[in-house]
Amino acid sequence: MAKKHGTSEETLGGDAPPATPVAAAVPESSLGVLIRANHMISLKGSEKTLALEQMVATAARALNLNAGQQLDLSAAVQAREAALNTQLGPGWAAPHAMLDISEGLVLVVGRSRAGIDYGRPELGRVHLLFLLISSPETHDQYLRVLSQIANAFKDAGGPERIERAVRADTPQKLRSALGEAAKRQRFRLSRRLPPVSRALIRNLLRFADEIDAEAILLFSDVFRNQALLSSFISKRIVLATRATDVPEALSEKARGVIRLARGEFSPESAVQLAMLAAGARGLLGNGQRIVAVCGDKGSDTFDTIRIETPRSMVSRIYSGGTKEAVLPEVFERAIQLLVELAEEGREGKRLGTCLVLGDEDAVRPLTQQLTINPFRGYAENERNLMDAALEETVKEFAALDGAFVISRTGIIQSAGTYLNPPAEIRVELVSGLGTRHRVAAAMTKATKAVALVLSQSTGRVTVFKGGREVLTVSASRRRVETSSGGDE
């Protein structure tokens, strides 16, 4: 580690070593081997759609696609762009499409000296396009290659590297231009950070590299002055906070921001909830492995580090039409609310309750009121779970026997509701779960709804879908557990 004297920062990574051979900079098992002569094209014009069509045509010729397959590829590329602009940095973009092909991961490189107007004026025109075509089997490789491309342009030498790559008219020259990125990346850590946190961050970044983590989930609200983190925030990092805003300068540098609705979550619960939200928004890559770091809000000290593989957890919750049955943001709000109840209780007492989310038309005939429905007669905008003003009311009625029935969009249909699934419905639950859990699980087997149960005795929040337990969140000093069953 090299220190800069006379400043309040230290450099992580040391002095850059001499330039390395191209083979070391661009491993032949990944980016280097994907760069081929018939996969390179000099783009004409400056219009984005035209440029993408030229890229697709080059890919179609290289892969020997028929007309129908080329149309499918074009539609996939355009749909991706419509959902998310793929210009990831100044001067370059990485359009992507999923296609069932046997060739493995395919890369097409387009070069434009004039530049393409890509719809992100703050990043300037695009001079290099890297069209990546993957199949489900090569998604991990796609993410690794995308990371290598991003590494080529993220330091101060990025603009010069882009200029060299645009001039490169052979695979060897292009590999050479990208190979200059082999220098070790540097991070500057503010010396105003506490020594323990500074050392933790320094080693955390190295550790994430060593285990090939897809992302780092970092709670910036641990620090009262979040700006101290600015020097090392990158597109690899997802920022999270508990009811605290993230400075714009940080959010622009990060891959994304997750803002939990409340500020009182313990570090363990906060990590669980943020990981779930980030996974649902596609911010954790393929979810194979992530590193999460947290601490008490405003403590100026990280004290919780977790290594997680959230892919299976997210897929079990959101697969099989769950997003059609209940909006992800409604599910996230519901689980946050129950974790809050588990951690805080009500008037010093533990509570147990159940929330049934979505597929309300199928759920309604399987219910009856145990008491007067406290939400009857109110306008929908006055009984929406997403409304923070309704939070205390929901917590108050959680003490009633019975369940909450909530629509796909978060409208509370009823509270104090008796759930009466068909008698022939049978579910298999782990030992220790009671009647409330069994009935909730049966409701999700009889309908497309998702049920969340807060256990009064253990404080655990259990999620059921399709008659099976798919997720358990344990409040405070406990962790997320995913069942071995459930939809994949």
C-alpha positions as CSV (number, residue, x, y, z in Angstrom):
1,M,0.0,0.0,0.0
2,A,1.4,3.3,-1.0
3,K,0.5,6.4,1.0
4,K,0.3,9.9,-0.4
5,H,2.0,12.3,1.9
6,G,0.4,15.6,2.6
7,T,-3.1,14.3,1.8
8,S,-6.0,12.8,3.8
9,E,-6.1,9.7,1.5
10,E,-4.3,6.5,1.1
11,T,-4.0,4.4,-2.0
12,L,-5.1,0.8,-2.2
13,G,-3.4,-1.3,-4.8
14,G,0.1,0.2,-4.8
15,D,2.0,1.5,-7.8
16,A,1.0,0.0,-11.2
17,P,3.3,-2.7,-12.3
18,P,4.9,-2.6,-15.8
19,A,2.7,-3.4,-18.7
20,T,2.0,-7.1,-18.9
21,P,1.7,-9.3,-22.0
22,V,-1.6,-9.3,-23.7
23,A,-2.2,-12.9,-23.0
24,A,-2.2,-12.1,-19.2
25,A,-4.3,-9.0,-19.6
26,V,-7.0,-10.6,-21.7
27,P,-7.2,-14.3,-20.8
28,E,-7.7,-16.6,-23.7
29,S,-10.4,-18.4,-21.8
30,S,-12.6,-15.4,-21.8
31,L,-12.5,-12.0,-23.5
32,G,-9.5,-12.6,-25.7
33,V,-10.8,-15.7,-27.4
34,L,-14.1,-14.0,-28.1
35,I,-12.5,-11.3,-30.3
36,R,-12.6,-12.6,-33.9
37,A,-12.2,-11.1,-37.3
38,N,-15.7,-12.0,-38.5
39,H,-17.1,-10.6,-35.3
40,M,-15.8,-7.1,-35.8
41,I,-17.6,-4.4,-37.8
42,S,-16.9,-0.7,-38.6
43,L,-20.3,1.0,-38.0
44,K,-21.9,3.4,-40.4
45,G,-24.1,6.3,-39.4
46,S,-24.7,7.8,-35.9
47,E,-28.2,6.5,-35.1
48,K,-28.5,3.9,-32.3
49,T,-31.2,1.6,-33.9
50,L,-29.2,1.4,-37.2
51,A,-26.0,0.6,-35.3
52,L,-27.7,-2.2,-33.4
53,E,-29.1,-3.6,-36.6
54,Q,-25.6,-3.7,-38.1
55,M,-24.3,-5.5,-35.0
56,V,-27.2,-8.0,-35.2
57,A,-26.5,-8.6,-39.0
58,T,-22.9,-9.3,-38.2
59,A,-23.8,-11.7,-35.5
60,A,-26.3,-13.5,-37.8
61,R,-23.6,-14.0,-40.5
62,A,-21.1,-15.2,-38.0
63,L,-23.5,-17.6,-36.4
64,N,-25.2,-18.6,-39.7
65,L,-28.6,-17.7,-38.4
66,N,-31.7,-18.0,-40.6
67,A,-34.0,-15.0,-41.2
68,G,-36.3,-15.9,-38.3
69,Q,-33.5,-16.3,-35.8
70,Q,-32.1,-13.0,-36.9
71,L,-35.4,-11.3,-36.3
72,D,-35.6,-13.0,-32.8
73,L,-32.1,-11.7,-32.0
74,S,-32.9,-8.2,-33.2
75,A,-36.1,-8.2,-31.1
76,A,-34.2,-9.4,-28.0
77,V,-31.5,-6.7,-28.4
78,Q,-34.1,-3.9,-28.9
79,A,-36.2,-5.1,-26.0
80,R,-33.2,-5.1,-23.7
81,E,-32.4,-1.5,-24.8
82,A,-36.0,-0.5,-24.2
83,A,-35.8,-1.8,-20.7
84,L,-32.4,-0.5,-19.8
85,N,-29.9,1.7,-21.7
86,T,-26.8,-0.4,-22.0
87,Q,-24.3,2.5,-22.3
88,L,-22.3,1.7,-19.2
89,G,-19.6,4.3,-19.5
90,P,-18.2,7.2,-21.5
91,G,-17.7,6.1,-25.1
92,W,-18.8,2.5,-24.8
93,A,-21.9,0.3,-24.5
94,A,-22.6,-3.4,-24.0
95,P,-25.9,-4.4,-25.6
96,H,-27.0,-8.0,-24.6
97,A,-29.4,-10.6,-25.7
98,M,-30.3,-14.1,-24.6
99,L,-30.5,-16.7,-27.4
100,D,-30.6,-20.4,-27.4
101,I,-27.4,-21.1,-29.3
102,S,-24.9,-23.9,-29.1
103,E,-21.8,-21.7,-29.8
104,G,-21.6,-20.6,-26.2
105,L,-21.0,-16.9,-25.4
106,V,-20.6,-14.7,-28.5
107,L,-19.1,-11.3,-28.8
108,V,-19.5,-8.8,-31.7
109,V,-17.5,-5.6,-31.5
110,G,-18.7,-2.5,-33.4
111,R,-16.4,0.5,-33.9
112,S,-17.6,4.1,-34.8
113,R,-15.1,7.0,-35.2
114,A,-18.0,9.5,-35.5
115,G,-19.8,8.1,-32.5
116,I,-23.3,6.8,-31.9
117,D,-26.0,8.9,-30.2
118,Y,-27.0,6.4,-27.6
119,G,-29.5,8.4,-25.5
120,R,-27.2,9.2,-22.6
121,P,-25.8,12.7,-23.3
122,E,-24.1,12.8,-19.9
123,L,-21.8,10.0,-21.0
124,G,-21.2,11.3,-24.5
125,R,-21.4,9.4,-27.8
126,V,-20.6,5.7,-28.0
127,H,-17.6,4.7,-30.1
128,L,-17.3,1.0,-29.1
129,L,-20.2,-1.4,-28.9
130,F,-19.8,-4.9,-27.4
131,L,-22.8,-7.0,-28.3
132,L,-22.8,-10.0,-26.0
133,I,-25.1,-13.0,-26.9
134,S,-25.5,-15.6,-24.2
135,S,-27.6,-18.6,-23.4
136,P,-28.8,-19.5,-19.9
137,E,-25.9,-21.9,-19.6
138,T,-23.3,-19.1,-20.4
139,H,-24.8,-16.4,-18.2
140,D,-22.0,-16.6,-15.7
141,Q,-19.4,-16.3,-18.4
142,Y,-21.3,-13.3,-19.8
143,L,-21.0,-11.5,-16.5
144,R,-17.3,-12.2,-16.2
145,V,-16.6,-10.9,-19.7
146,L,-18.7,-7.8,-19.1
147,S,-16.7,-7.2,-16.0
148,Q,-13.4,-7.5,-18.0
149,I,-14.7,-5.0,-20.6
150,A,-15.7,-2.6,-17.8
151,N,-12.3,-2.9,-16.2
152,A,-10.7,-1.9,-19.5
153,F,-12.2,1.6,-19.4
154,K,-12.8,2.5,-15.7
155,D,-9.5,4.2,-14.9
156,A,-8.0,7.5,-16.2
157,G,-6.6,5.7,-19.3
158,G,-10.1,4.7,-20.5
159,P,-10.5,7.4,-23.2
160,E,-7.1,6.7,-24.7
161,R,-7.9,3.0,-24.7
162,I,-11.2,3.6,-26.5
163,E,-9.4,5.6,-29.1
164,R,-6.9,2.8,-29.7
165,A,-9.7,0.2,-29.8
166,V,-11.7,2.2,-32.4
167,R,-8.6,2.3,-34.6
168,A,-7.9,-1.4,-34.2
169,D,-8.8,-3.2,-37.4
170,T,-7.6,-6.7,-36.5
171,P,-8.4,-8.9,-33.5
172,Q,-4.7,-8.7,-32.4
173,K,-4.8,-4.9,-32.3
174,L,-8.1,-4.8,-30.5
175,R,-6.8,-7.3,-27.9
176,S,-3.7,-5.2,-27.5
177,A,-5.8,-2.0,-27.0
178,L,-7.9,-3.7,-24.3
179,G,-4.9,-5.4,-22.8
180,E,-3.5,-2.1,-21.5
181,A,-6.1,-2.4,-18.7
182,A,-4.1,-5.0,-16.9
183,K,-2.7,-2.5,-14.5
184,R,-3.8,-3.0,-10.9
185,Q,-6.7,-0.8,-9.9
186,R,-6.3,1.8,-7.2
187,F,-8.7,2.9,-4.6
188,R,-8.2,6.0,-2.4
189,L,-9.5,5.7,1.1
190,S,-10.1,8.8,3.1
191,R,-8.0,8.9,6.3
192,R,-11.1,10.5,8.0
193,L,-12.6,7.0,8.0
194,P,-12.1,5.2,11.4
195,P,-8.9,3.0,11.2
196,V,-10.9,-0.2,11.7
197,S,-13.4,0.6,8.9
198,R,-10.5,1.7,6.6
199,A,-8.7,-1.6,7.1
200,L,-12.0,-3.5,6.7
201,I,-12.8,-1.8,3.4
202,R,-9.3,-2.3,2.1
203,N,-9.5,-6.0,2.7
204,L,-13.1,-6.3,1.8
205,L,-12.4,-5.1,-1.8
206,R,-9.5,-7.5,-2.1
207,F,-11.5,-10.4,-0.7
208,A,-14.4,-9.7,-3.1
209,D,-12.0,-10.0,-6.0
210,E,-10.5,-13.2,-4.7
211,I,-13.8,-15.0,-4.3
212,D,-15.1,-13.5,-7.6
213,A,-18.1,-11.9,-6.0
214,E,-20.8,-10.6,-8.4
215,A,-21.5,-7.6,-6.2
216,I,-20.9,-5.9,-2.9
217,L,-23.9,-4.8,-0.9
218,L,-22.8,-1.9,1.3
219,F,-24.8,0.1,3.8
220,S,-23.6,3.7,3.4
221,D,-25.9,4.9,6.3
222,V,-23.4,3.4,8.7
223,F,-21.5,6.6,8.3
224,R,-22.8,9.9,9.3
225,N,-20.8,11.5,6.5
226,Q,-21.5,9.2,3.6
227,A,-19.3,11.3,1.3
228,L,-16.2,9.7,2.9
229,L,-17.0,6.5,0.9
230,S,-17.0,8.2,-2.4
231,S,-13.5,7.4,-3.5
232,F,-14.1,3.6,-3.8
233,I,-17.7,3.4,-4.8
234,S,-18.1,1.7,-8.3
235,K,-20.6,-0.1,-10.4
236,R,-19.8,-3.3,-8.5
237,I,-21.3,-1.8,-5.4
238,V,-25.0,-1.7,-4.5
239,L,-25.6,0.9,-1.8
240,A,-28.3,0.4,0.9
241,T,-29.7,2.6,3.6
242,R,-32.3,2.4,6.3
243,A,-34.7,5.3,5.7
244,T,-31.8,7.6,4.8
245,D,-31.1,9.3,1.5
246,V,-27.9,8.6,-0.4
247,P,-26.0,11.6,-1.7
248,E,-26.4,11.9,-5.5
249,A,-22.6,11.8,-6.0
250,L,-22.6,8.3,-4.5
251,S,-25.7,7.0,-6.1
252,E,-24.4,8.0,-9.6
253,K,-21.2,6.0,-9.1
254,A,-22.9,2.9,-7.6
255,R,-24.7,0.1,-9.5
256,G,-27.9,0.9,-7.6
257,V,-29.5,2.0,-4.4
258,I,-31.8,0.1,-2.0
259,R,-33.6,2.3,0.5
260,L,-35.4,0.4,3.3
261,A,-38.5,2.1,4.6
262,R,-37.5,2.2,8.2
263,G,-34.4,3.0,10.1
264,E,-34.6,0.7,13.1
265,F,-33.6,-2.6,11.6
266,S,-30.7,-4.4,13.1
267,P,-27.7,-4.9,10.8
268,E,-28.6,-8.6,10.3
269,S,-32.2,-7.9,9.4
270,A,-31.3,-5.0,7.2
271,V,-28.9,-7.1,5.2
272,Q,-31.5,-9.8,4.6
273,L,-34.2,-7.3,3.4
274,A,-31.8,-5.3,1.2
275,M,-30.4,-8.4,-0.4
276,L,-34.0,-9.6,-1.2
277,A,-34.9,-6.2,-2.7
278,A,-31.6,-5.9,-4.7
279,G,-32.0,-9.4,-6.1
280,A,-35.6,-8.7,-7.2
281,R,-34.3,-5.6,-9.0
282,G,-31.6,-7.5,-10.8
283,L,-28.8,-5.6,-9.0
284,L,-26.8,-8.6,-7.8
285,G,-25.7,-10.0,-11.2
286,N,-26.5,-13.7,-11.4
287,G,-26.7,-13.9,-7.6
288,Q,-24.1,-16.7,-7.4
289,R,-22.0,-14.9,-4.7
290,I,-22.2,-11.5,-3.1
291,V,-20.5,-9.8,-0.1
292,A,-22.6,-7.7,2.2
293,V,-21.2,-5.3,4.8
294,C,-23.2,-3.4,7.4
295,G,-23.2,-2.0,10.9
296,D,-25.4,0.0,13.2
297,K,-26.8,3.1,11.5
298,G,-24.7,6.2,12.2
299,S,-22.1,4.2,14.1
300,D,-19.2,5.0,11.7
301,T,-18.1,1.4,12.0
302,F,-18.8,-1.6,9.9
303,D,-19.2,-4.7,12.1
304,T,-21.2,-7.2,10.0
305,I,-19.8,-9.0,6.9
306,R,-21.8,-11.7,5.2
307,I,-21.1,-13.9,2.1
308,E,-24.4,-14.8,0.5
309,T,-25.7,-16.7,-2.6
310,P,-29.1,-15.0,-3.1
311,R,-29.9,-16.5,-6.5
312,S,-31.9,-19.5,-5.2
313,M,-33.7,-17.3,-2.6
314,V,-34.8,-14.8,-5.2
315,S,-35.8,-17.4,-7.8
316,R,-37.9,-19.3,-5.3
317,I,-39.9,-16.2,-4.4
318,Y,-40.3,-14.6,-7.8
319,S,-40.6,-17.7,-10.1
320,G,-43.7,-19.4,-11.2
321,G,-45.8,-16.2,-11.8
322,T,-45.3,-14.7,-8.4
323,K,-44.7,-11.2,-9.9
324,E,-48.1,-11.5,-11.6
325,A,-49.8,-12.5,-8.4
326,V,-48.3,-9.8,-6.2
327,L,-46.1,-6.8,-7.1
328,P,-42.5,-7.1,-5.8
329,E,-42.6,-3.8,-4.0
330,V,-45.8,-4.9,-2.1
331,F,-44.1,-8.2,-1.1
332,E,-41.0,-6.3,0.1
333,R,-43.1,-3.8,2.1
334,A,-45.0,-6.6,3.7
335,I,-41.9,-8.5,4.8
336,Q,-40.3,-5.3,6.1
337,L,-43.4,-4.6,8.2
338,L,-43.4,-8.1,9.7
339,V,-39.7,-7.9,10.5
340,E,-40.3,-4.5,12.2
341,L,-43.1,-6.2,14.3
342,A,-40.8,-9.1,15.2
343,E,-38.0,-6.7,16.4
344,E,-40.2,-4.1,18.1
345,G,-43.3,-6.1,19.2
346,R,-46.4,-4.1,20.3
347,E,-46.5,-2.4,23.6
348,G,-43.7,-4.6,24.9
349,K,-45.4,-7.8,23.8
350,R,-44.6,-10.3,21.0
351,L,-47.2,-10.6,18.2
352,G,-48.0,-13.3,15.7
353,T,-50.0,-12.6,12.5
354,C,-50.4,-13.6,8.8
355,L,-50.5,-11.6,5.6
356,V,-52.0,-13.2,2.4
357,L,-50.8,-11.3,-0.7
358,G,-52.3,-11.4,-4.1
359,D,-54.8,-13.5,-6.1
360,E,-57.5,-11.9,-4.0
361,D,-60.4,-13.1,-6.3
362,A,-59.4,-16.7,-5.6
363,V,-58.6,-16.0,-1.9
364,R,-61.9,-14.3,-1.0
365,P,-64.2,-17.3,-1.3
366,L,-61.9,-19.2,1.1
367,T,-62.2,-16.7,3.9
368,Q,-64.7,-15.3,6.4
369,Q,-64.6,-12.5,8.9
370,L,-64.1,-13.4,12.6
371,T,-65.0,-9.8,13.6
372,I,-66.0,-6.6,11.9
373,N,-63.6,-5.8,9.1
374,P,-61.9,-2.6,10.2
375,F,-61.0,-1.6,6.6
376,R,-64.5,-1.9,5.2
377,G,-65.9,1.3,3.7
378,Y,-62.6,3.1,3.2
379,A,-61.4,4.3,-0.2
380,E,-58.6,2.2,-1.7
381,N,-56.0,5.0,-1.3
382,E,-56.7,5.1,2.4
383,R,-55.9,1.4,2.9
384,N,-52.8,0.8,0.8
385,L,-50.0,-1.1,2.5
386,M,-47.5,1.1,0.7
387,D,-48.8,4.2,2.5
388,A,-46.4,4.9,5.4
389,A,-49.2,6.7,7.2
390,L,-51.1,3.4,7.5
391,E,-48.2,1.6,9.2
392,E,-49.3,2.1,12.8
393,T,-52.8,1.1,12.0
394,V,-51.7,-2.1,10.4
395,K,-49.5,-2.9,13.4
396,E,-52.4,-2.2,15.8
397,F,-54.7,-4.5,13.9
398,A,-52.0,-7.2,13.8
399,A,-53.1,-8.0,17.4
400,L,-56.5,-9.3,16.0
401,D,-57.0,-13.0,15.6
402,G,-57.0,-14.0,11.9
403,A,-55.1,-12.7,8.9
404,F,-54.8,-9.7,6.6
405,V,-55.9,-10.2,3.1
406,I,-54.1,-7.9,0.7
407,S,-54.5,-7.4,-3.0
408,R,-51.7,-7.7,-5.7
409,T,-51.2,-3.9,-5.6
410,G,-51.2,-3.6,-1.8
411,I,-54.8,-2.7,-1.1
412,I,-55.8,-4.1,2.3
413,Q,-59.1,-6.0,1.7
414,S,-59.6,-7.1,5.3
415,A,-58.1,-7.8,8.7
416,G,-59.1,-10.3,11.4
417,T,-60.0,-12.7,8.6
418,Y,-60.4,-16.5,9.1
419,L,-58.7,-18.5,6.4
420,N,-60.6,-21.6,5.3
421,P,-58.6,-23.5,2.6
422,P,-60.2,-26.7,1.1
423,A,-60.1,-29.6,3.5
424,E,-58.5,-31.8,0.9
425,I,-55.5,-29.6,0.6
426,R,-52.5,-31.2,2.3
427,V,-49.1,-29.6,3.0
428,E,-45.9,-30.8,4.5
429,L,-44.2,-28.5,6.9
430,V,-41.0,-28.7,9.0
431,S,-41.5,-29.7,12.6
432,G,-42.3,-26.9,15.0
433,L,-44.6,-24.8,12.8
434,G,-48.2,-24.4,14.1
435,T,-51.7,-24.1,12.8
436,R,-51.3,-20.6,11.5
437,H,-48.4,-21.7,9.3
438,R,-50.2,-24.8,8.1
439,V,-53.3,-22.9,7.1
440,A,-51.3,-20.1,5.4
441,A,-49.3,-22.7,3.4
442,A,-52.6,-24.4,2.4
443,M,-54.0,-21.1,1.1
444,T,-51.0,-20.7,-1.1
445,K,-51.4,-24.2,-2.5
446,A,-55.1,-23.6,-3.2
447,T,-54.4,-20.2,-4.9
448,K,-51.6,-18.3,-6.5
449,A,-51.3,-16.0,-3.4
450,V,-48.1,-15.6,-1.3
451,A,-48.5,-15.9,2.5
452,L,-46.2,-14.4,5.2
453,V,-46.5,-15.6,8.8
454,L,-44.9,-13.9,11.8
455,S,-44.4,-16.4,14.6
456,Q,-45.3,-15.1,18.0
457,S,-43.0,-17.5,19.8
458,T,-39.8,-17.3,17.7
459,G,-40.1,-14.0,15.9
460,R,-39.4,-15.6,12.6
461,V,-41.1,-14.5,9.4
462,T,-41.9,-17.4,7.1
463,V,-42.9,-17.0,3.5
464,F,-45.1,-19.7,1.8
465,K,-45.7,-20.1,-1.9
466,G,-47.3,-23.1,-3.7
467,G,-47.9,-24.8,-0.4
468,R,-44.2,-24.7,0.5
469,E,-41.9,-22.7,2.7
470,V,-39.6,-20.7,0.4
471,L,-38.0,-18.2,2.8
472,T,-37.5,-17.6,6.5
473,V,-36.3,-14.3,7.9
474,S,-35.2,-14.2,11.5
475,A,-35.2,-10.8,13.1
476,S,-32.2,-9.2,14.8
477,R,-29.3,-11.6,15.4
478,R,-30.5,-14.3,13.0
479,R,-30.1,-14.9,9.3
480,V,-32.1,-15.7,6.2
481,E,-32.7,-19.4,5.6
482,T,-34.0,-20.8,2.4
483,S,-35.8,-24.2,2.3
484,S,-34.5,-27.0,0.1
485,G,-37.9,-27.3,-1.5
486,G,-39.9,-24.8,-3.5
487,D,-40.0,-23.7,-7.1
488,E,-36.6,-23.2,-8.7
